[in-house]
Amino acid sequence: MIAIYGGSFDPIHIGHLRLAEDVREYFGFRQVVFVPAYISPFKDGHFASPEDRKNMLHLAIKDNPYFSIDDFEIKKSGKSYTIDTIKYFKKNYDNLFFILGTDTFLSLHKWKNYKELVELTNFIVLLRGNDTIINIENYVKKFFPSKKLKKDNQINFSETSFYIYEARKIDISSTEIRERIKEGRSIKYLVLPEVENYIKGKKLYL
């Protein structure tokens, strides 16, 4: 049983890592697979190259045996659609879980082939900060009335569902990190030291 954690990771920071570890431990996943996007369909582009973002990911997760990276979307190039990624993973895994934040989940109906997507994978929705379960419940009722919204870690392998995970609040964003670098301010303790050194060595985000 694995969880897929997709995103830009531009750059990968402490918040990404801690939330992934929390989710892994709570649900008992054998692996959390980080999948860096080549180009997100909802963004004009990224600030660091796909190769640099992947390299920073490697540095960030190298000491965690439960974390791994799959560069399928980078190798595929072009816009990174989750439906393609899930179909790729379904070749080797029966039960898939896709991790995403509440704000991203609430736009799921705009994703490519979203109706097919929710039949192929489970979603773990990270409930954070001011997010409310009511908003998620109303959204699911409107767009996915046949899907179950679960609030525990009891996995049902007979059907795909949406799982709510009440995540700790970690007020760190990649946007903030990039802005701090551009302004010449410290990013210490926001990213791992190896990632900070890589950013400095490559002069990223200046």
N, C-alpha and C positions, 0 to 999 in steps of 0.2 A: 504494500500500500504506500503510494508516494503522493506528495503534494507538489504542484508546480507553482513557482513564484515568478511570474513574468513582470517585466518592466524595463524602463530605460536605464536605471541604476547609473545616473549621470550626475554625481558619482554614488556608489554604494556607501551607505552610512550606518552608524550604530543602530538607528531605528529599524532599518530593514532587517538587520541581523538578529536583534533581540526579539522582534515580533515573529520572525521565522522560527526561532528556537522555541518560543512560547507555544506556537501553534503545533510544532512537531511533538513537543512533550505532551501537550494536552490530548491530542488525537492519537498519539502513538505511531506516527509515521516512521517508516524505515528510512526514508530519504525525503529531503526537501530539495527539489531541483530548481536552481535559478536559471531562468531563460531570458537573457538580455535581448531586447528588441533590436532589429536593424533600423527600422523607422516605424515609430508608432503611427497608426492611422489617424490619430487625433492630435498629432503634433507636426509642425512644419519641418522639424529636424532635431538633431541633438547637438550638444555643445562639444562633447568629446567623441572621438571616432569609435566605431564598434569595437575595434581591436583594443583600444585603451580602456574602454568600459569593461570588456571581458577580462583584461589583465588585472584591473583593479578588483574585480570579483574574485579572481583566483587568489589574490593576495589576502582578501578579506575572509575567505572561507577555508583556507588551506589547513587550519588546525581543527576543523570540525568534521569528524568522520560521517556525520549525518547530512552534511551539505554537499552538493555537487553542482556542476554547471553543464548545461547542454547548449551548444551554440547553433542549434538548428536554424533559428530565425536569422542569425548573422550569415550563415552559409547560404541560406535561401535568398537573402538580400531582398530588396523591394520592401513594400509595406508588410508589416508583421501582423497577420490576422490570427487571432487565437484559434479559430476553427481549424486552420491548417496545422497549427502546433499540436492541438489535441488529437487530431487524426494521426499525426506522426507518432505520438506517444501511445495511442491505442493499439498500435501494431505489436507492442511488447507488454502493455499493462492493461488489465481489465478494469480496475477501479482507480479512477483518477480524481484528484481534488485540485481545484484551482483557487489560489489565494488572491484576494483583492480587497481594497478598501471600500467603505460604504459609498463614497462619492462616485467611484468607478462603477460599482455594482448598479447604482441607480441610473446608469446610462446603458445598461446591458441590452436593452431593446434596440439600440442604435448600432450594435455590433454586426459584423457580417455573418449571415446565416445563424442568427442568434437562436432561433427555434430548434434547429438541429443541434447547436452547441450545448444547450441545456439538457439534451437527451444523452449526450456523450460523456459529460463530466459533472461532478458535484462542484459546488462553489462554497468556499469558506469566506464569509463576509466579516471583515475586521471592523467591529463597532468601536469607534474611538471618540473621545472628547464629547462634543455636543451632538454627535449622531444619536438618533433615537430609533428604537426598535419599531415604533409605530410607523415611521416613514418607510421602513423596509417592508413591514407587513402590508401596508397600503399599496406599495409598488408591486409586490408579488401578486397580490389579489388582482391588480389591474392587468398586468402583462403576463403573468405565469400562474393562473388560477389552479392549474392541475398539479403544481409543484408544492412539496412540503417545505415549510420553514422550521428548521429544528434548532433548539436552543441548548443542546447538550452534545456530548461526544459519543453518543451511541450510534454507530454507523449502521445504516441499512443498505446492504449490498444488492438488494433486489430492485432498487430504483435510485435514480439520481435525485438529489435534494439540495436545498440551500441550508447551510449551517451558519448560525450566528456565533461569532466568537467575540466576547467582550474583552478587547485588547487593552493593555496598559496604555496610558497616554504618554507618548514620547514626542515632544515638540521639536522635531528636527526635520528639515526638508532638504532635498538636493538643491532646490532653488536658493535657499538661505546660504548653503555652503558655497555655491558658485558666486553669489553676491559678495560674501565675505572675502573670498579670494580676490575678486576683482577690486575690492576696496582696500586690499592689503591687510585684512584683519585675520586673526587666528582662527583655524578650524580644528585646533587640538581638542581631543575628546569628543568631537562630533563624528570623526571617522577613525578607523584604526591607524596606528602609526605607520604601518606599511603602505597604506593607501595615501596618507598624507605625504609621505616621502616620494611616492610615485608621482603624485600630482605636482609636487615641487620640481622633481627631476625632469618631468616632461613639460613643465610650464603650462599646465592646463588651466583653462578657465580665466586666463588673464585678459 
